[in-house]
Amino acid sequence: MHIDGQFNGDIHSSNTVEIGKHGTLQGEVKAQKLVVAGKFLGNAECETIELMDGGNTKGKLTAANLAVDYNSSFQGESILKNPNGAATNAPKAAVDLAKISTFSAAATATTTTTPRAEEDAA
């Protein structure tokens, strides 16, 4: 699904949801992949989330893989989940990437976390 206009509401998809440069989505997204090149306001739970150059995101992101391009903006909370879909017990992070001036121009941050066995037993 590709959005290049304004959409208010929830989207549940087994495929990719892409918000184009001229698109705005306000609501909840549950999908295999979310790509934000426009504006996203809300909560997303996906296997992969990509915040593209020029994209603006505010909300709570839950994903196994999170990629953030240099000129994107993200305000909110990110939660990593392991590949089987469960949220990890890793610390939650609240960040405002728009205020970080040392973020590498060539960087795309992809993070995957797997909980350690001894933490799971506790």
Stockholm file with secondary structure:
# STOCKHOLM 1.0

chainA/1-122         MHIDGQFNGDIHSSNTVEIGKHGTLQGEVKAQKLVVAGKFLGNAECETIELMDGGNTKGKLTAANLAVDYNSSFQGESILKNPNGAATNAPKAAVDLAKISTFSAAATATTTTTPRAEEDAA
#=GR chainA/1-122 SS CEECSEEESCEECSSEEEECTTCEEEEEEEEEEEEESSEEEEEEEEEEEEECTTCEEEEEEEEEEEEECTTCEEEEEEEEBCTTSCBCSSCCEEEEGGGCTTSCTTCCCCCCCCCCHHHHHC
#=GC SS_cons         CEECSEEESCEECSSEEEECTTCEEEEEEEEEEEEESSEEEEEEEEEEEEECTTCEEEEEEEEEEEEECTTCEEEEEEEEBCTTSCBCSSCCEEEEGGGCTTSCTTCCCCCCCCCCHHHHHC
//
